[in-house]
Amino acid sequence: MASDVPAGPGGLDLAPFRGLRYAPGRVSDPAAVTSPPYDVVVRPDGLNELRTADPYNIVRLILPQAADPAEGHRRAARTLRHWRAEGVLTQDARPALYVYEQRGPHAVHQRGVIGALRLTEPGSGTVLPHEDVMPDVVADRAALTRATGTNLEPLLLSYRAAEPDDADAVIEETVRTTPLLATRTADGIEHRLWAVTGPDTLARLRTALRRHRALISDGHHRWATALRLRDEHAGRPPWDRTLVLLVNTTRHPLRVQAIHRVLPELPAAQALERVRATAAFRVRPLTAPPGEALRTLAATEGTAFLLAGPAAGELHLLDRPDPALLARTIPAHRPAAWRSLDATVLHTSLLEAVWGVPDRPGAVRYLHEADAALAQGLNTGGTAVLLRPVSEETVRSLAEAGIMMPRKSTSFGPKPASGLVLRPLEEEPEQGPIAPEN
């Protein structure tokens, strides 16, 4: 990836900001008020668990609950103002860039920098998206940001520095000092946060980052939201920047995982029948448990999926797609790397051509955990489709060529916890009756 090539003035412009953070001693435990990113929370169990973990859990802001979405956004705004007014959330006195570390099981060790990144024009090559977005999600996130006047969650962006530079040096120097915050979440991940406030150190860090460009690893909808809001405000500060975590993947490689699909309106028996009737794929039943079946899927050559059957524990391996089906449904003018993506074949050939599943909210659900996808497929009487992860190199090469992958094709991680630091777009909370309502 060319992100390790000097990018000059058009590189990453990461600015310090006065972070909004939970005040020490005002919450039961820092871990109890954090959450995975809004689109990773598994509803409803995961949402309910987070809401009951602590009355100040960040999920009340990032996923406000109400029958009417607009009322949910207003509730989040009122709750945020209340928390600020009562001192649960306080704004740091000095602008800072925040060094963030995650360390835990399965060799998780990630360090990066959280800051306010200047938004760049699509096609400029400074920030590279790799997935399409869903307009309804962008509209919802934009409405929530307008209501709260706050960047509630950082995007995860990755860049590559061929050799250690000042950004790496500042991070290493910073983590040897006492952190602002240290906590361990239920998944065993330790989170630590430091503030970099010295003018000389900030200058070193910002100058080093200007040499790079970045890939959007997680947060395409938040990036599209930020671009929409910037345009609405004619590019004026503070809407010309958004909250991001930048990670040098030369030093701290990210893991890429699949995002699975659930089709609640398509019964599994009907899905299997249509595949067999059209000879769209070879279908083989698997008697192995899900973990072993996923390993079989990973070892299968060519396009392949796991399709959950109507009964619990019933899985089918779909592979060897019909060449005539692919030729008829997948645009020939697109690059070969895009045409052969599992997600491309799934959405273009299976969902659209074989199953007739409409591309709209509710018809396709996206889940990060295979077990959760299988459970939802059974609970809804629908179909769960398990996918394989895409290699990081494939993602980067397509992004550099300006080719968008199908939405929700990848899940990069570890993802930053939501709730460690927020970026206010308004300096002070509004006054008046502001009791929380969710």
N, C-alpha and C positions, 0 to 999 in steps of 0.2 A: 504493500500500500504506500502511496506517495505521501502519506501524512508525516513521514520522517524527513521530508524535503522542506527546506526553508520556505515558508509561505509569505514572508514579508509583511507589509502593512495590512494585507488582507487576511492574515492569520487569525487565530483565536484571540479575541479581546475579552478577557475575563476581569471583571471589576470587583473590588470589595464592596460590601454592603453591610448595613447594620442588621444583623440577623435577629429574628424573633424566636426565642427559645423558652422552653419550660423552665420556670424558676426553681432552683434547687430547694428542696424542702416543701414545695407546694403540691407535689404529686407523690403517690405512694412509692413509685419506682420508675425511673426513666423508661425501663423496658415495657412497663404496663401501659404507657401512653403512646407507644410507637405502633406502626402498622406496616405491612407490606404495601407496595403501591396499590392505588385504587383498583387497577384492572387485574390484580393478582388475588385479591380477597375473594374467597369462594363463598358465594351467597347460598343460603342464608346463614349456614352454621358458622362460617368464619367471621361474618359480619357481627352476628350476635355475640360470639365469644369475645371479640374485640370491644364491642360496646359495653360489655359487662366487666371487662378486665379493670377498668378505671373510669370514673365519670368524665375524665378529661382526655380520654383516648382520642388521638388525631382522626380516627375513622369517622367521628361525628362531624368533622369538617370536610374530609375528602369524599365521603359517601353519606351525605345527609339523607335521612329517610322521611318521605312524605308522599302522599298519594299524587300530589301535583309536583313535578320536578321544580317548577319555579318557586313553590313554597319551600321545598327542600333547600334551594339556594339561599333563600331569605333566612331560613333557620340557621344555616351554617354561618351566615354573616352575623346574625344576632349572637350566636354562641361565641364566635371569635371575638366580637367586641366585648362580651361579658368576661371572657377569660382574660383579656388584656386589662380591662378595667379593674378586675379584682386581683391582678398581679400574678395570675397563674402563668401567663405568657408575658415575658418582658423583653424589651428590645435592647440589644447590646449598645453600650455607650459609644463604641468606636467602630468604624467600618472595618471589616475583616474579610479575608479569604479563609476558608475553613478546611484544614486538613482532616480527612476522614479515613479511618481504618476499620476494616472488617477482618476478623480472624476467627476460625472455627473448624469444625469437623470437615473431613473429606478434603483436607489440604486447602481450605479456603484461606487466602491471605491477599487482601486487596487494600491498596492505598490510593487516594486521589485527592483532588481539590474541589471544593464546592465554592461557587461564586456566581456572579451575575454576568452571563455571556451576552455580548452584543449580537442581536439577530442579524443574519445575513440573507441576501436575496437567494431564492431557489436558483440553482444552476451556477452559483458563484464558485462552488467547489470548496468552500471553507467548512461547511457542515453538510455531511453527506447522508441523506435519508436512504433507506433501502426497502421500505414497505409502504404500500398504499394505506390510506386511513379511511375510517368510516365517518361520513359527514355528521351523522347524528351525535356521535361521541364528541367530535370537535365542538359542535354547537353546545352540548351540555357542559363541557369543561370550560368553554369561553364564558358561558352564563355564570358558572360558579366563580370564576376568577373575577368577573365584573362585580358580582355581589360582595365577595369577601375583600376585594382589593389587595389580594395576596397571592404570591406564588406559593402554593401549599406543599408541593413536592418537587424534588429535582429530577430532571432527565438524567439518564446515564449515557455519557458520550465517551468514546475511546479514541485515543490517538497513539501513534507509535513514534518514539524517539529512538533513533538508531543507536545512539550513544547516550550515556548519562549526561544530563545537562543541569542547569541551575534549578529547574523545577524539581528534579529528583533530589538535588542537594538540599533544597529548602525543606522538602518533605521529610527527608532523613533527619535533618537538624531539628525539625519541629517535634517529631515523635519521640525524641529523647527528653522532652520537657513534660511537665504535668498537664494532662488533658483537662479541658473544660468539663468533659462528661465521659463516663465510662460505664457501660452496662452490658448485660448479656440477655439476649432475647430467648424465647422458648425453644427456638431451633438450635440453640447452642452457639450462636454467633456472638462474639464479643464486638461491641461497637465503641470506638473512641473518637472524640472530636476535639480539635485544637483550633484556636483563633490565631491567624497571622495578621498582625496589625502594624508592625514596624515599617516605616516608609521605604527604607532601603531594601528590606526583605521582600516587601510587596512588589517593588520595582523589578527585582531579580526574577521573581516568579512570573510576573505578567510578561516581561520581555521574553523569557524562555518559551512561554506558551504561544506567543505570537508567531513562532516559527512553524507552527503545526496547523493541520486541519484535522477534523474529527469525523468519525462515523457515529450516527445515532444508533446506539446499541439498544436502548430502551426508552420509550417516550415519544414515539412519532406523533401521537395525538396531542401531547402536550406541546410539542414543537409547532405543529400546525395551529394549535390554539394561540400560542404566543405570536405567531405571524399574523393571524387574524386580528388580534387585539392591537398589535403595533400599527397595522394599517388603519384600524378604526380611530387611533389616536394620532394619525399623521406622523408616526415615527418619533413622537415626543417622549423624553424620559418621564417616568421610569419604564414606559411600555416598550422601549427599544431594546430591552434586555429581558432575559428569563433565567430562572434558577437551574443550574446544571451541576453535575458531578463529572469531572474530567479524570479519566484513568489512563495512564500510560501502559498499554497492554504488552509492550516489550518487556516490562518488568513484572507486571501483574496481569497475566492472561485471563481473559474472561472465559466462562463456560457458556456454550451455546446449547440450549435444550429446545425440544419441540413444543409447540402449542397444539393441543388436541381439539377436535371438533365434536360437538354434540348437536344432532339434528332432532329436536324434540317433536317435530311434526311428521317425521318419517319413521314408521315402525321398522324395527330391525329385520323382521321376517320379510317385509315388503322390499327393503333395500337389498337383501340377499337374493330374493326372487328376481328382481330386475337385473341384477348383475349377471346371474346365471342365464336368464332368458335372452339377454342380449350378447352373451359371451364376451362381455366387456373386459373381464379379467379372469385369470385362473383363480379359483376359489378352493382353498384347502383348510379344513377344520384343524384346529390345534387343541390338544388336550392339556397343554402345559399351563401353569399359573401365569398371571399377567407379566411378572418380572421375566420369566424365561421366554414367554412369547415375544416380549419386546426385544430380547436379545436375538431371537430368531429373525425378527423383522430387521434388526440392524445388520445382520449378516446376509440378508437377501440382496441379490444383485438387481439393479434396475429399479424402476418405480414399484413401490409396494406400500401397503397399509395393513393395519389390523382393524377388522370390523367386528364389533361386539354383536353376538347373536341375541335372540330374544330371551334366552335363559341366562341366569347369573353364572358367570364363569365360562360362558361359551364364546370362543374367539375364532375368527377365520382370517387366514392370511390371503390377501388379494395381491397378486403379482402378475407379471407378463401381460400387460394391457394389450388389447387388440390394436395392431398398428393402423388399421383402417380407421378406428375410432379416434386415435391420436391425430392422424392426418386430417380428419374431418373437423376436429374441434379446436385444435391448438394452432394459433396463428403462425404460419410458416416464416413470416418476416422477422420474428423475434429471435434473439440469440439462442444458440443451442443450450447454453447453461440455464437459461430461463425456461425454455420449453421442457427440459427434463426435470425441473423441480417437482418434488412430490406434491407440494401445495398447488402448483400450476395445474398438474394433471387432476388433482382432486377437485378443484373448484371448476375448471373448464370442462373436463371430460365426464367426471362422475356426477358432481352436484348439478351442473347445468344440463348436460346432454342425457345422462342415464336416469338420474333421479328427479330431475325437474325441480330441484330445491331453489326457491328464490333467494337472491342475494339481498336480504333485508334483516334488520334486527329482529330477533326472536326465532327466525328460521335456522340460524346458525349461531351456536354459542361457542366460545373459545375458553378452554381451561388449560392451565399449566401443568396440572398433575394428572397422570393417567388414571389413578384410582378414583379421583373425583369425576373425571369424564365418564368412566364406566358406571359409577354410581348414578350420575345424572341421567345417563342413557336409560338405565333400568327404571329409575323413579319417574321419568317422563313418558315411558313407553316408546321412546324414540331410538335413535341410532347413535352410537359412539364410534368415532373413527380415530384411531391412534396413529400418530405420525412419527417419523424419525427426525432428529435434528439435522440442520444444514451446517456444513463446515463454515468456519469463520472466513476462510479464504474465498469461498464462493460468494458469501455475502459482500465482502469488501470489493471483489472484482466487479460484481454487478453494480454496486453503488458507485464505483468510480466511472463506470460506463454510463451512468445515469439511468439504469434500468431498475424499475421498482418491482420488488417481489410482491406476491399476493399478501394482503393484510394478514397480520398475526402469523407470519411464517417462522419467526424466531423468538426465542426467549433467552436473552443474554443475562448473565448473573455472575457473582451475587449482586442483587439489586440493592440500592441504598434504602435504608429504613425511612419511612415517612414519619415526620414528627421530631426529628433531631434539630433541624433549623429551617425556618420559614423566611421568605423574603417579602416584607410588607411593601405594597405599592402606595400606601398612605402612611405618613409618619405617625399619626396619633389616632386612636380609636375615636369614633363618634361618641358623643355624650347623650344621656337620656336613658329611658327605660330600656334595658338591654338584657333582661333575664334570658337564660338559655331555654330553648323550646324543644330540643331533641335529645 
